Amino acid sequence: MKTNQSPRSLIKIGILGLGTVGSAVAQAIAKRPELGLKVKKGCDLRKVKAPFPVTRSAMEVINDPEIQIIVETMGGVNPAKQFVLAALKAGKHVVTSNKELIARHMDEIMAAAKRHGVSVLFEGAVGGGIPVLNTIRDNLAGNRIDEVYGIVNGTTNYILSKMTEEGAEFATALKAAQKLGYAEANPKSDIAGYDAAYKAVILAATAFGAKVRLADVYREGIEKIAAEDIAYANDIGYVIKLLAIAKRAAGKVEVRVHPALVAKSHPLSNIHANFNAIYIKGEPVGELMLYGQGAGGGPTASAVIGDVKALANAEYGMRNAELRKYQFKKIEEIESRYYIRLQASDRHGVLAGIAKAFADKKVSIAAVNQKETRGSTATIVILVHKVAEQNLVAALRAVKKLSVVKKVSNVIRIL
């Protein structure tokens, strides 16, 4: 499909899904005639007021011969996947903000786009208005990127920020996020790390050209983070953030999502509320961080329109990713430092027994702090040096068997 245009011609687009993002895209285009774009038709199952025809039939939009670019902002996999593939088959470029669709079916969708001589762009799927994917793909094209990590979910960052700044418990902070509309009534996708995992897949694919399945992503949410973990982390100079991490080294790739203690000296520690920030390490650029609104109609619409303009540009070439297979590191192989909070009997010899259990499994303790004591039970916080996760798991298994240890309450990695 050609999008060459005379100076006065308009690129006509169709929007599938006129919810928060789709409506914001349409409104932004209407306000900016200088963009050279026009929404010819939209599709939504609800009754939507718009200055263009709105149909309940996605295929009516896809098959309109005047529409050159399809914007998919429906969300979810079905029926979005069916419509995206149909649009590609019809010779239409596709722009989507659908992170789950791209994360689950990127390879199939890219192959279909290549087969039909068109492109799929999805800047809005990661980081809202932050141009992270285009920055990696275009501006950093001369670099070898081996590490991308950061805060990619605004809901969890808001919850953890509220816990940090107000000392709120998790349940209280979650309710506040729901009241403000940052969290859904069913917040599982966010708080259990699924949303961040989708974005981690896309980041790894963009940065490394890696073919990543969701099964390759280690995922852990923030449900177990307690106010006391936040407080203890603060005492030792850290804040807790949910991170998406993608790394490449020695021919292997690791992709994971989990909470982590981030040193207060690190730029990511200062990302508050529902903002996102993504840290990139490359050669020769070094280190840089992109920061901004990570979700919402306006920021995501900005990313979508940027992709539409790229496709409308007469100089635009096909840019579909060529993904390749990598060997993935299992979480057991990955080395990290760790924070461990446990409850143990407050009596002589307890720390010596715990230290021996760790030493027997080749886990080196960096620091031990005994916190509050309630009755005969003490809270103990242990920091360990970098160690393979399989060694730590073995050590914790031994610790749990000690009669003096009542509970291992939490284990959090340290960035």
Steps between C-alpha positions, in 0.01 A plus 500: 500500500637843405450803717667756272298819517484843343547789745124555529384139511395336826595159631176330594497270800248267661485446876392168650393567858387845611563468871744714699793471257309480172292807587812692607664417165196627310478819708871578461482454122194726479682775692812479284408541129865568422568129565347419162288222650129431491296241686278363223309247710497336840374178653356439844225277637371786716318809382775758459456862396769597251546742206546199271293188427512234770406141419473181702680310221880500512514345154305794359784725616773262383348455155445871435722564193577859606637400840876454488590441865310303765540606864411219740424615855252229601727320746514128576577223254160401365364630270783754463740245352247395236447860392871589496580201280205587273626858465849381409356260243304791352829688450451749782770614738404446865574707808405345833538578869398145591784368716346159568435433133853594397664316788310179432498502119779732382672242281180400319390860450842613373516207260156590363602865456813400311303258283258773395757778461376719782610590853381479859611760754421488872678782682192553719523146639789588734544809712197700385637825359866408559660434156703206624455254212571756230798627699648150520418409139586831331700743712715227654529292183878540506524343845511150637236499774560234763284622786157664524314522828267725688159591634243422230178476700354820644246328723756305701733798515218712643422233761864461606550878502198546730631226729841670507383857549208440739587170667178352362440127490465333160120460517451868590727621219323272250160643595636851448629401155159358410323815621718715272445268204864382489399144589214294360229347719686174435862617527666161447662585166688787663577384854591143398745629238325383182483850347871554567581155358330587168711813481818312594442265205467798264806676643716189458374447146573861406839529675642157417286373211415210730205271447354492851205295621316603813606164642860624474426791735537450873213689661439606858259773615484735796227328704746386768658842558411620851533841660780365718700396192467855369611640838794262543617567144488872570709453815785350296481748211265332253151530355296213356389508136344247263751462217493348154852385414644375170870414471721334242840350581717214372242402239220466754203724576318545829160666525335543839249706695515528878524747789850619580677717754639799308770714662392858568801614297357336184283721273218242503454549873358848439220393264180571688124457462384347171802603295720257305874505438715271288877468539709399199863389486669493162834516327620762414225723647550386860204541735182705456152514648166592339229631732139610466131417520471127457128464431180688434319617191713804423850351538409178317325696224821699456692176436233366264492818294879501481485153345225606259710795386800275448294272278353796312846633421586431137855415600391230743642156428379163623632454852350174621719334759693188405483301820744220576523226756718538807578272787327634810644502849280331755434696816695238699819593309472875546717661764365777722540656840205442732307651788341240732254569781424223747353439843700301751513427871666777697760298682873428512658320202225569247714715269786250513270220387359704214849611391618138492202393285587770247872423505438128441329588169775747400290810566701789643322734742576871451305641795258395775263728689268394779191718486201508732423223748145401577474272797762232444517553121753729332496635145837450334606665173787339311681631192710253302771549242444411134418132465326270253132468582524121523750535786277748682196272461698212647616717791147620574376143493756419771416813700129414502583165659665665800280473810578860594374643167126553505449652156691634198271796431649643183790471258570790264778541247732802518573684174 
